[in-house]
Amino acid sequence: MLKLGLQLYTLREELEQDFEGTLRKVAELGYAGVEFFHYFGRSAEEVKALLEETGLAVLGAHRPYDAMLNDTVEEIRYNLAIGNRNLIIPFLTEEQRSYAEVAANLRVIGEKCREQGAVLSYHNHDFEFTDSYGERTAFDGIFEEVPADLLQVEMDTCWVHFAGFDPVAYIQKYAGRLPIIHLKDVKKREDGSPETVVLGEGEVNLPAILEAAAEAGVEWAVVEQDFCSRSPLASVEDSLNWVKAYANQGGKVHV
């Protein structure tokens, strides 16, 4: 049964203004876990205490590629101290997209994570499907070049869809290496650019993704909305309500 988490990037402005209060609101809404992207100057001890207070699980953390490459030991230390084993590289700038070099670096980072009892993952956008790595998509190339014991998949299913690929087929392809998916909805603007929206308000086949994820043994489905047209807190609540309605119809997700 999938567990439901929230990528806190959606609430970045709220967290900057009131980190502790925002996390308490996320817990009150009913999310089981959170995925961090920034700690806003809080110590590991402060974050761990807040997680214990709210009952929120820490399911992972997005950490910048440069930080994971250059400050690997400290990144691992901090995250293990708050109870997080899953360190996830969320994005590569255009200048960083030399994929053979990226794969080599991910091997090194993954080794260091494994030695300390942590797990390294990589989170995609759409460019990993439109860029090439040899004869493959960059997405497939990265995960073929770095073994599963050093690098896990955090699949952003929305960006797989937006790039023109089938998220269900990709979930099935990476089953067993896919502990976390991002659950996100999108619609195309008139100019073809993406607009991330509340779950159920876009064009992504979310029920099919959740069914495939449950069958593939995914542990966490993580709600994220990059940009919100209405209040971010209202948006994540509305997305949670969509998941609750799906669960009430027999969907394999625990809320």
N, C-alpha and C positions, 0 to 999 in steps of 0.2 A: 504494500500500500504506500503510495507516494505521500511524502510529507510536504507541507507548503511553507515556503520561506519568502522573504522579501529582500531584494537587493536595495540597500539603503541609498544608493546613488539617486534614486527617484526622489528622496526627501533631503537632498543635499542642502538646500537653503534652510529648511527647518532645523536640521541637525547643527548647522553652523550657528544658528540663533539660540537653540536650546537642545543640546545633545541628549541630556538625560531625559528631559520631558518628552522628546520625540520618540525615544526608544520605549518609554512607558506607554505612549499612545499606540505604538505598533503592537505591543503585547496585549493591550486592551482590545484592539481590533480582532485579535485571534490568530495572528500569524504564529507558527510554531518556532520559527527560527529566522535569523537574519544573516545576511552576507554583507560584510563591511567593505568599504572602499577607502576609508579615511578615519582616523581616530581623533581628529580635532584637538590634539595636544593632550589627550587623557593618557594617564599611565596605564600599563597593563593591569595593575591592581585595581584601578578605578573602573575600568571596563569590565573586568571579571566580576567585581562586586555588583555592578549594575545588571549584568546578565543573571546573576544569582537572584537578585531582587525581583526581576521581572519574570523569571522562568524561561526566558528566550534562550534557545540553543544558538550557538555560533556555528553556522554550517560551512563557512568559508570566508575568504577575504580576497578581494581584488587588490593586487599590489603592482605598482608600475614595473615594467620590464627593466628599466635602469636600476631601480632599487633592488630588485631581485638578483640582478647581475652583480652589482657593486657592493651591496650591503646584505648579502645573503644570510650571514650568520645572525645579524641583528633582527632581520625580518622574521626568521624562523623562531628566534628566541622570544620575541614579543608575542607572536601569534600562539605559540605553544603555551605561553604564560596565561593567556586569556581562555585557553581551552580549545583553540582552533588548530586543526591539523592540515586544513586544505588551503594552500596558497595558490592563487590563480592569477596568471598574467592576463590582463583584460584587453590589451590593445597594443598595436605597433604603429608608430608614426610612419609616414611614407619613407623617411630617411632610414628607419630601422628594418625595412622590409627586404633585406637580403636574406632569403629564406634558408640557404645553406648555412650561413653564419648563425641565424636564429636557431636552427636545429642543433647545431654544435653547442651553442650556449645553453639551450634547454637541457641537453644531456648533462652538462656540468652542474647546472642549478638543481636538476632532478636528483643527481647523485648526492648532493649536499643535503637536500631535503630528506631523502631516504635514510641517510646516515643518522639523522636526528629524529626520525620517527614522524616526519611530516610528508605530505603528498603534494606534488606540483601538478597543476592543471593549466590548460590554455583555453581561453574563451575567445570565440570567433565573432567577427562582424561579417559583412557581405564581401569585403575585398579578398578574403582568403579563398573565395569561390570564383572570383573573376580574375585573380592573379594566378600565374602558373609557377610551378616549381618543377622544372624539367617537363615531362609529358603529363604531369598531374596537376590538379588544383593545388594551390598552396596549402589548403586545409588537409587534403589527403597526404601531401608530401611531408608535412611536418610530422604527422602522426605515424607515417610509415618509417621515417628516418629515426625517430626517437621511440624506444621501446616502451611498452605499456607500464613496466615497473618503474619507469622514470617520469612518465608523463601521462596523465589522465585527460579525458575530454570533458570540458564544460561546454555543451552545445547550446548556443543561442539559436533556438529553433526559428525565431522570427527572421533573423538575418539569413538563415539557410533558405527560407521561403522567398525572401525579398530578392535574393541573388538568382532565383529561378530554379532552385533544386527542391527535391522532395524531403522535407524534414523527417517524415516517417521512415523513408528508406535509409536515411542517414542514421537515425536512431537505431534501426535494426542492424546496420553495418557495424556500428561501434558498441553494440550491446556487450556488457562485460567490462567495458572500459569507460563507462559513462555514469558516474555517480550523481551528477547534477545536470539538469537542463535549465535554461532560462525560458520562461513562459511569457511571451510578449505578443502583442497584437499590433498590426500596422495597416494603414491604407495609403494608397498612392495619391499624392496631390496631382493637380492638372499638369504640372511640369514634370511629373514622374518621380519626384523626390519623396522620401518616406515621411509619414507622420505617425508616430507611435501613439496608440490610443488605449483606452480602457479595454480589458479583456472582453471579447464578445462584440466589440464595436468596429472591428476591422475585418480583414479578409483571410486571416490565418485560420486553418482548420484545427482549432485548439482541442476539441474532443478526440480527434484522431491522434494528435500528438501525445495527449495524456494517456490514451489507451496503449499506444506503442511504448511509451516510457515505462509504464507499469509492467508491461510484458518483458521489457528489456532489463528489468531489475534496477531502474533508476531509483535513488533514495530520495532526492529532493527536487521538486519543481519550484523554481524561484521566480516570483513575479518581478518584473522590471518594466518601467515606462521611462524612456530616456527624457522625453519632454511631455509636459501635461498642459492641455488647453484649459483645464480648470484646476482647482486646488490639488496639489499633489497628495495631500492626506485624503481628500475625498476620492481621488482617483484610485489610490491603493485600496481604499475601503470598497469602492464599487467593483474593482477587480476581484477582491476577496469574495464579495457577494456572488459574482458570476461563478467562481469555483465552488462555492457552497451549493448553488443551484445545480451545478453539474454533479456534485457528489450526491445530492439528494435523489438524483435520477439514476443512481447506481454506479457513478464514476469512481474509479479506483484511486481516490485521493482522500487523505484524512484531513478534515478541517474541524 
